[in-house]
Amino acid sequence: MNRGRLLLVEDDKALSELLLFNFRKEGFEVEHTTDGDEALMLAEERAPDVVILDWMIEGVPGIEVCRRLRRREGTANVPIIMLTARGEETDRIRGLETGADDYVTKPFSPRELIARVGAVLRRVRPALAGGSLSFADLEMDVSAHKVRRGGRTVALGPTEFRLLRHFMEHPGRVFSRERLLDSVWSHDADIEVRTVDVHIRRLRKALNEGGEKDVIRTVRSAGYSLDEAESD
């Protein structure tokens, strides 16, 4: 099971290798960097589902990386867990006030960190914890790969399912075609941007087959969102 994309920002080689092994074993897709500047670049290119961020790293310090991620639209709501040798209460408070969702003091066990990541994802991204999602009269069982609308079963292809899941995880948020390609398709996939439109049409057709209101909103010159408002 793919439990989501994790960005690990840690410059301790031994600890990084340990965490990379354990998180990949748990089903996470992990990107790793030792550098704060590169962490910001990676997060901008492809927003992760969760960030594990060491306080003391090369380049931009972890606390500043956290602050900048919170200011960016694409990463403002991404869960951030800070790692640090700083155990003082003032440092923990500073990290949390800057925007961290949790704070783990070194030394710690990989099992503890994995549990913390699971807990924060259950709060903010229930689909990544193997749960269910809902919006208006839409219901998605992520584990069973099933969708229902107003009680009827909606048959979706794999790509349309991933698209709908992405929208249901971020209701009301507008995504450009390029952002949808990065989030729903493989990052390295050689796919035309207009392919997104084809799959949006298929998704709409399946969702509205019973004559229901269209909840996929087209925002002119911007992209698409899951919204009950009328298209622009």
C-alpha positions as CSV (number, residue, x, y, z in Angstrom):
1,M,0.0,0.0,0.0
2,N,1.3,3.5,-0.9
3,R,1.0,5.5,2.3
4,G,2.0,8.7,0.6
5,R,5.0,10.8,-0.2
6,L,7.4,11.7,2.6
7,L,10.1,14.4,2.4
8,L,12.9,13.6,4.9
9,V,15.2,16.6,5.6
10,E,18.1,15.2,7.8
11,D,21.9,15.6,7.5
12,D,22.8,12.8,9.9
13,K,23.8,10.0,7.5
14,A,23.3,7.0,9.8
15,L,19.9,8.3,11.0
16,S,18.8,9.1,7.5
17,E,19.6,5.6,6.3
18,L,17.8,4.1,9.2
19,L,14.7,6.3,8.6
20,L,14.8,5.7,4.8
21,F,14.8,2.0,5.3
22,N,12.0,1.9,7.9
23,F,9.6,4.4,6.1
24,R,10.0,2.7,2.7
25,K,9.4,-0.6,4.5
26,E,6.1,0.9,5.8
27,G,5.0,1.8,2.3
28,F,6.0,5.4,2.0
29,E,7.6,7.0,-1.1
30,V,10.5,8.9,0.4
31,E,12.6,11.8,-0.9
32,H,15.7,12.7,1.1
33,T,17.9,15.8,1.3
34,T,20.4,17.2,3.8
35,D,19.9,20.8,2.7
36,G,17.2,23.3,3.5
37,D,17.4,25.1,0.2
38,E,17.0,21.8,-1.7
39,A,14.1,20.8,0.7
40,L,12.2,24.0,-0.3
41,M,12.9,23.3,-4.0
42,L,11.7,19.6,-3.8
43,A,8.5,20.7,-1.9
44,E,7.8,23.3,-4.5
45,E,8.3,20.9,-7.4
46,R,6.0,18.2,-5.9
47,A,4.2,18.8,-2.6
48,P,4.8,15.9,-0.2
49,D,2.1,14.4,2.0
50,V,4.3,14.9,5.1
51,V,7.6,16.5,5.9
52,I,10.1,15.2,8.5
53,L,12.4,18.2,9.2
54,D,15.6,18.4,11.3
55,W,16.2,21.7,13.0
56,M,19.9,21.8,12.4
57,I,20.6,21.2,8.7
58,E,22.8,22.6,5.9
59,G,21.7,25.8,4.1
60,V,18.4,27.3,5.3
61,P,17.8,26.2,8.9
62,G,14.9,23.8,9.6
63,I,12.9,26.3,11.5
64,E,13.1,28.7,8.6
65,V,12.2,25.9,6.1
66,C,9.1,25.2,8.2
67,R,8.2,28.9,8.2
68,R,8.5,29.2,4.4
69,L,6.6,26.0,3.7
70,R,3.7,27.4,5.8
71,R,3.7,30.6,3.7
72,R,3.5,28.8,0.4
73,E,0.0,28.0,-0.9
74,G,1.1,24.5,-2.2
75,T,2.5,23.4,1.2
76,A,0.6,25.5,3.7
77,N,-1.3,22.5,4.9
78,V,1.3,19.8,4.6
79,P,2.0,18.1,8.0
80,I,5.5,18.9,9.4
81,I,7.2,16.9,12.1
82,M,10.4,18.5,13.4
83,L,13.4,16.5,14.7
84,T,15.8,18.1,17.0
85,A,18.3,17.5,19.8
86,R,16.9,20.6,21.4
87,G,14.7,19.4,24.3
88,E,14.0,22.7,26.0
89,E,10.4,23.8,26.3
90,T,11.1,27.2,24.7
91,D,12.5,25.5,21.6
92,R,9.5,23.1,21.3
93,I,7.1,26.0,21.6
94,R,9.1,28.0,19.0
95,G,8.9,25.0,16.6
96,L,5.2,24.5,17.1
97,E,4.4,28.3,16.8
98,T,6.4,28.4,13.5
99,G,4.0,25.8,12.1
100,A,5.2,22.3,13.0
101,D,2.5,19.8,13.7
102,D,4.6,17.7,16.0
103,Y,8.1,17.8,17.6
104,V,10.3,14.8,18.3
105,T,13.4,15.1,20.4
106,K,16.5,13.0,19.6
107,P,17.2,10.2,20.4
108,F,14.0,8.4,19.4
109,S,13.1,5.1,17.9
110,P,12.0,4.7,14.2
111,R,8.8,3.0,15.5
112,E,7.9,6.1,17.5
113,L,8.4,8.4,14.6
114,I,6.4,6.2,12.3
115,A,3.6,6.2,14.8
116,R,3.8,10.0,15.0
117,V,3.6,10.3,11.2
118,G,0.6,7.9,11.2
119,A,-1.2,10.0,13.8
120,V,-0.7,13.3,12.0
121,L,-1.8,11.8,8.7
122,R,-5.0,10.3,10.3
123,R,-5.9,13.8,11.5
124,V,-5.2,15.7,8.2
125,R,-5.2,13.1,5.4
126,P,-7.4,10.2,6.5
127,A,-7.2,8.6,3.0
128,L,-3.5,7.9,3.6
129,A,-4.3,6.1,6.8
130,G,-6.6,3.8,4.9
131,G,-9.8,5.4,5.9
132,S,-12.7,6.9,4.0
133,L,-13.5,10.3,2.5
134,S,-16.8,12.2,1.9
135,F,-17.9,15.3,0.2
136,A,-21.6,16.4,-0.3
137,D,-23.3,13.1,-1.4
138,L,-20.0,11.5,-2.4
139,E,-18.4,8.7,-0.3
140,M,-15.1,7.0,-1.0
141,D,-13.8,3.9,0.7
142,V,-10.1,4.2,0.0
143,S,-9.2,0.7,1.2
144,A,-11.9,-1.0,-0.8
145,H,-11.4,1.3,-3.8
146,K,-15.1,2.0,-4.0
147,V,-17.1,5.2,-4.6
148,R,-20.8,5.9,-4.0
149,R,-22.9,8.9,-4.8
150,G,-26.3,9.3,-3.2
151,G,-26.3,5.6,-2.4
152,R,-25.5,4.4,-6.0
153,T,-22.2,2.8,-6.9
154,V,-19.9,4.9,-9.2
155,A,-17.7,2.9,-11.5
156,L,-14.3,4.7,-12.0
157,G,-11.1,3.7,-13.8
158,P,-7.9,3.8,-11.8
159,T,-6.9,7.3,-13.0
160,E,-10.3,8.8,-12.4
161,F,-10.3,7.2,-8.9
162,R,-6.9,8.9,-8.1
163,L,-8.2,12.2,-9.4
164,L,-11.3,12.1,-7.3
165,R,-9.4,11.0,-4.3
166,H,-7.0,13.9,-4.7
167,F,-9.9,16.3,-5.0
168,M,-11.7,14.8,-2.0
169,E,-8.6,15.2,0.1
170,H,-8.5,18.9,-0.8
171,P,-12.1,20.1,-1.3
172,G,-12.6,23.6,-2.5
173,R,-9.0,24.0,-3.6
174,V,-8.2,24.9,-7.2
175,F,-5.5,22.8,-8.9
176,S,-3.9,23.7,-12.2
177,R,-3.5,20.9,-14.9
178,E,0.2,20.9,-14.2
179,R,-0.3,20.5,-10.5
180,L,-2.7,17.6,-11.1
181,L,-0.2,15.9,-13.3
182,D,2.4,16.1,-10.6
183,S,0.0,14.9,-7.9
184,V,-2.1,12.2,-9.6
185,W,0.2,10.9,-12.4
186,S,3.8,9.7,-12.0
187,H,6.1,12.7,-11.6
188,D,8.2,11.5,-14.5
189,A,5.3,10.5,-16.7
190,D,5.6,11.9,-20.3
191,I,1.9,13.0,-20.5
192,E,0.4,16.0,-22.3
193,V,-1.2,18.5,-20.0
194,R,-4.5,18.3,-21.9
195,T,-4.7,14.6,-20.9
196,V,-6.0,16.0,-17.6
197,D,-9.1,17.4,-19.4
198,V,-9.9,14.0,-20.9
199,H,-9.9,12.3,-17.5
200,I,-11.8,15.1,-15.9
201,R,-14.6,14.6,-18.5
202,R,-14.6,10.9,-17.8
203,L,-14.8,11.6,-14.0
204,R,-17.7,14.0,-14.5
205,K,-19.6,11.6,-16.7
206,A,-19.3,8.8,-14.1
207,L,-20.2,11.1,-11.2
208,N,-23.2,12.7,-12.9
209,E,-24.6,9.6,-14.5
210,G,-27.6,9.7,-12.3
211,G,-28.4,13.3,-13.2
212,E,-26.7,14.8,-10.1
213,K,-25.2,18.3,-9.9
214,D,-21.7,18.6,-11.2
215,V,-19.3,19.0,-8.3
216,I,-16.1,19.3,-10.5
217,R,-15.8,23.0,-10.9
218,T,-13.9,24.5,-13.9
219,V,-12.1,27.7,-12.9
220,R,-11.2,29.6,-16.1
221,S,-7.5,30.1,-16.6
222,A,-6.8,28.4,-13.3
223,G,-7.8,24.7,-13.3
224,Y,-10.3,22.5,-11.5
225,S,-11.6,22.0,-8.0
226,L,-14.1,19.9,-6.1
227,D,-16.8,22.4,-5.2
228,E,-20.5,22.8,-5.2
229,A,-20.3,26.3,-6.7
230,E,-21.0,26.9,-10.3
231,S,-18.1,26.7,-12.8
232,D,-16.6,30.1,-13.9
